Amino acid sequence: MKEATKTRGRQHRPTTSEVARYYERLRSAADQGNVQATALLIALAEKRPLPVEAVAA
């Protein structure tokens, strides 16, 4: 007799491939002139937290 496997829920953290895809979208937006995307890339590269005002905008 075979037991039914439990369906797993969604992961809390994104997978490595998802993160790579998000970075690519962010770089694409920055290349197209999106100032917020450019600022986010700089903040991520320097491992600095973003100000709350920048996130809310």
PyMOL commands that set and color helices and strands:
alter all, ss='L'
color gray80, all
select helices_A, chain A and resi 16-31+35-45+52-56
alter helices_A, ss='H'
color red, helices_A
deselect
rebuild
show_as cartoon
